[in-house]
Amino acid sequence: MQHRLAELQMEHRDLDDVIARITDEQPFDQLQIQRLKKRKLGLKDEILKLESVLLPDIIA
């Protein structure tokens, strides 16, 4: 699971770079940006789920 989490985090960072690079160019494809951002959000959800499994809340 740790390996999968690392892969997801790396893909999430890569999408940041791709989005930044595309939006620096004018004109850019707004639909492509929306799709990339949607994918990034999906990755973030997966990351949070894995983190909650790997690092459960400790009730003191």
Chimera marker file (.cmm) of the C-alpha trace (Angstrom):
<marker_set name="trace">
<marker id="1" x="0.000" y="0.000" z="0.000" r="1" g="1" b="0" radius="0.5"/>
<marker id="2" x="2.894" y="2.362" z="0.713" r="1" g="1" b="0" radius="0.5"/>
<marker id="3" x="4.140" y="1.850" z="-2.837" r="1" g="1" b="0" radius="0.5"/>
<marker id="4" x="0.715" y="2.648" z="-4.297" r="1" g="1" b="0" radius="0.5"/>
<marker id="5" x="0.477" y="5.768" z="-2.133" r="1" g="1" b="0" radius="0.5"/>
<marker id="6" x="3.869" y="6.960" z="-3.382" r="1" g="1" b="0" radius="0.5"/>
<marker id="7" x="2.798" y="6.365" z="-7.004" r="1" g="1" b="0" radius="0.5"/>
<marker id="8" x="-0.400" y="8.363" z="-6.517" r="1" g="1" b="0" radius="0.5"/>
<marker id="9" x="1.451" y="11.233" z="-4.859" r="1" g="1" b="0" radius="0.5"/>
<marker id="10" x="3.977" y="11.323" z="-7.683" r="1" g="1" b="0" radius="0.5"/>
<marker id="11" x="1.240" y="11.348" z="-10.337" r="1" g="1" b="0" radius="0.5"/>
<marker id="12" x="-0.545" y="14.143" z="-8.419" r="1" g="1" b="0" radius="0.5"/>
<marker id="13" x="2.664" y="16.244" z="-8.436" r="1" g="1" b="0" radius="0.5"/>
<marker id="14" x="3.211" y="15.496" z="-12.126" r="1" g="1" b="0" radius="0.5"/>
<marker id="15" x="-0.282" y="16.731" z="-12.934" r="1" g="1" b="0" radius="0.5"/>
<marker id="16" x="0.531" y="19.988" z="-11.128" r="1" g="1" b="0" radius="0.5"/>
<marker id="17" x="3.508" y="20.436" z="-13.431" r="1" g="1" b="0" radius="0.5"/>
<marker id="18" x="1.532" y="19.586" z="-16.565" r="1" g="1" b="0" radius="0.5"/>
<marker id="19" x="-1.298" y="21.975" z="-15.656" r="1" g="1" b="0" radius="0.5"/>
<marker id="20" x="1.169" y="24.784" z="-14.924" r="1" g="1" b="0" radius="0.5"/>
<marker id="21" x="3.010" y="24.199" z="-18.194" r="1" g="1" b="0" radius="0.5"/>
<marker id="22" x="-0.189" y="24.159" z="-20.258" r="1" g="1" b="0" radius="0.5"/>
<marker id="23" x="-1.650" y="27.282" z="-18.649" r="1" g="1" b="0" radius="0.5"/>
<marker id="24" x="1.586" y="29.187" z="-19.288" r="1" g="1" b="0" radius="0.5"/>
<marker id="25" x="0.989" y="28.808" z="-23.023" r="1" g="1" b="0" radius="0.5"/>
<marker id="26" x="-1.577" y="31.031" z="-24.691" r="1" g="1" b="0" radius="0.5"/>
<marker id="27" x="-4.125" y="30.061" z="-25.834" r="1" g="1" b="0" radius="0.5"/>
<marker id="28" x="-4.629" y="26.866" z="-23.865" r="1" g="1" b="0" radius="0.5"/>
<marker id="29" x="-7.316" y="24.208" z="-24.045" r="1" g="1" b="0" radius="0.5"/>
<marker id="30" x="-9.731" y="24.858" z="-21.181" r="1" g="1" b="0" radius="0.5"/>
<marker id="31" x="-11.373" y="21.447" z="-21.602" r="1" g="1" b="0" radius="0.5"/>
<marker id="32" x="-8.012" y="19.701" z="-21.273" r="1" g="1" b="0" radius="0.5"/>
<marker id="33" x="-7.276" y="21.690" z="-18.096" r="1" g="1" b="0" radius="0.5"/>
<marker id="34" x="-10.663" y="20.721" z="-16.628" r="1" g="1" b="0" radius="0.5"/>
<marker id="35" x="-10.010" y="17.038" z="-17.344" r="1" g="1" b="0" radius="0.5"/>
<marker id="36" x="-6.560" y="17.198" z="-15.770" r="1" g="1" b="0" radius="0.5"/>
<marker id="37" x="-7.916" y="18.951" z="-12.683" r="1" g="1" b="0" radius="0.5"/>
<marker id="38" x="-10.679" y="16.363" z="-12.363" r="1" g="1" b="0" radius="0.5"/>
<marker id="39" x="-8.086" y="13.582" z="-12.551" r="1" g="1" b="0" radius="0.5"/>
<marker id="40" x="-5.994" y="15.404" z="-9.956" r="1" g="1" b="0" radius="0.5"/>
<marker id="41" x="-8.998" y="15.601" z="-7.615" r="1" g="1" b="0" radius="0.5"/>
<marker id="42" x="-9.634" y="11.889" z="-8.055" r="1" g="1" b="0" radius="0.5"/>
<marker id="43" x="-6.017" y="11.169" z="-7.183" r="1" g="1" b="0" radius="0.5"/>
<marker id="44" x="-6.279" y="13.347" z="-4.092" r="1" g="1" b="0" radius="0.5"/>
<marker id="45" x="-9.327" y="11.339" z="-2.942" r="1" g="1" b="0" radius="0.5"/>
<marker id="46" x="-7.448" y="8.065" z="-3.447" r="1" g="1" b="0" radius="0.5"/>
<marker id="47" x="-4.437" y="9.445" z="-1.582" r="1" g="1" b="0" radius="0.5"/>
<marker id="48" x="-6.578" y="10.494" z="1.367" r="1" g="1" b="0" radius="0.5"/>
<marker id="49" x="-8.260" y="7.074" z="1.523" r="1" g="1" b="0" radius="0.5"/>
<marker id="50" x="-4.934" y="5.252" z="1.512" r="1" g="1" b="0" radius="0.5"/>
<marker id="51" x="-3.482" y="7.606" z="4.104" r="1" g="1" b="0" radius="0.5"/>
<marker id="52" x="-6.447" y="7.024" z="6.395" r="1" g="1" b="0" radius="0.5"/>
<marker id="53" x="-5.914" y="3.258" z="6.135" r="1" g="1" b="0" radius="0.5"/>
<marker id="54" x="-2.164" y="3.505" z="6.677" r="1" g="1" b="0" radius="0.5"/>
<marker id="55" x="-2.340" y="6.167" z="9.371" r="1" g="1" b="0" radius="0.5"/>
<marker id="56" x="-5.545" y="5.570" z="11.344" r="1" g="1" b="0" radius="0.5"/>
<marker id="57" x="-6.700" y="8.201" z="13.824" r="1" g="1" b="0" radius="0.5"/>
<marker id="58" x="-5.577" y="7.424" z="17.339" r="1" g="1" b="0" radius="0.5"/>
<marker id="59" x="-8.182" y="8.224" z="19.951" r="1" g="1" b="0" radius="0.5"/>
<marker id="60" x="-6.399" y="9.239" z="23.133" r="1" g="1" b="0" radius="0.5"/>
<link id1="1" id2="2" r="1" g="1" b="0" radius="0.2"/>
<link id1="2" id2="3" r="1" g="1" b="0" radius="0.2"/>
<link id1="3" id2="4" r="1" g="1" b="0" radius="0.2"/>
<link id1="4" id2="5" r="1" g="1" b="0" radius="0.2"/>
<link id1="5" id2="6" r="1" g="1" b="0" radius="0.2"/>
<link id1="6" id2="7" r="1" g="1" b="0" radius="0.2"/>
<link id1="7" id2="8" r="1" g="1" b="0" radius="0.2"/>
<link id1="8" id2="9" r="1" g="1" b="0" radius="0.2"/>
<link id1="9" id2="10" r="1" g="1" b="0" radius="0.2"/>
<link id1="10" id2="11" r="1" g="1" b="0" radius="0.2"/>
<link id1="11" id2="12" r="1" g="1" b="0" radius="0.2"/>
<link id1="12" id2="13" r="1" g="1" b="0" radius="0.2"/>
<link id1="13" id2="14" r="1" g="1" b="0" radius="0.2"/>
<link id1="14" id2="15" r="1" g="1" b="0" radius="0.2"/>
<link id1="15" id2="16" r="1" g="1" b="0" radius="0.2"/>
<link id1="16" id2="17" r="1" g="1" b="0" radius="0.2"/>
<link id1="17" id2="18" r="1" g="1" b="0" radius="0.2"/>
<link id1="18" id2="19" r="1" g="1" b="0" radius="0.2"/>
<link id1="19" id2="20" r="1" g="1" b="0" radius="0.2"/>
<link id1="20" id2="21" r="1" g="1" b="0" radius="0.2"/>
<link id1="21" id2="22" r="1" g="1" b="0" radius="0.2"/>
<link id1="22" id2="23" r="1" g="1" b="0" radius="0.2"/>
<link id1="23" id2="24" r="1" g="1" b="0" radius="0.2"/>
<link id1="24" id2="25" r="1" g="1" b="0" radius="0.2"/>
<link id1="25" id2="26" r="1" g="1" b="0" radius="0.2"/>
<link id1="26" id2="27" r="1" g="1" b="0" radius="0.2"/>
<link id1="27" id2="28" r="1" g="1" b="0" radius="0.2"/>
<link id1="28" id2="29" r="1" g="1" b="0" radius="0.2"/>
<link id1="29" id2="30" r="1" g="1" b="0" radius="0.2"/>
<link id1="30" id2="31" r="1" g="1" b="0" radius="0.2"/>
<link id1="31" id2="32" r="1" g="1" b="0" radius="0.2"/>
<link id1="32" id2="33" r="1" g="1" b="0" radius="0.2"/>
<link id1="33" id2="34" r="1" g="1" b="0" radius="0.2"/>
<link id1="34" id2="35" r="1" g="1" b="0" radius="0.2"/>
<link id1="35" id2="36" r="1" g="1" b="0" radius="0.2"/>
<link id1="36" id2="37" r="1" g="1" b="0" radius="0.2"/>
<link id1="37" id2="38" r="1" g="1" b="0" radius="0.2"/>
<link id1="38" id2="39" r="1" g="1" b="0" radius="0.2"/>
<link id1="39" id2="40" r="1" g="1" b="0" radius="0.2"/>
<link id1="40" id2="41" r="1" g="1" b="0" radius="0.2"/>
<link id1="41" id2="42" r="1" g="1" b="0" radius="0.2"/>
<link id1="42" id2="43" r="1" g="1" b="0" radius="0.2"/>
<link id1="43" id2="44" r="1" g="1" b="0" radius="0.2"/>
<link id1="44" id2="45" r="1" g="1" b="0" radius="0.2"/>
<link id1="45" id2="46" r="1" g="1" b="0" radius="0.2"/>
<link id1="46" id2="47" r="1" g="1" b="0" radius="0.2"/>
<link id1="47" id2="48" r="1" g="1" b="0" radius="0.2"/>
<link id1="48" id2="49" r="1" g="1" b="0" radius="0.2"/>
<link id1="49" id2="50" r="1" g="1" b="0" radius="0.2"/>
<link id1="50" id2="51" r="1" g="1" b="0" radius="0.2"/>
<link id1="51" id2="52" r="1" g="1" b="0" radius="0.2"/>
<link id1="52" id2="53" r="1" g="1" b="0" radius="0.2"/>
<link id1="53" id2="54" r="1" g="1" b="0" radius="0.2"/>
<link id1="54" id2="55" r="1" g="1" b="0" radius="0.2"/>
<link id1="55" id2="56" r="1" g="1" b="0" radius="0.2"/>
<link id1="56" id2="57" r="1" g="1" b="0" radius="0.2"/>
<link id1="57" id2="58" r="1" g="1" b="0" radius="0.2"/>
<link id1="58" id2="59" r="1" g="1" b="0" radius="0.2"/>
<link id1="59" id2="60" r="1" g="1" b="0" radius="0.2"/>
</marker_set>
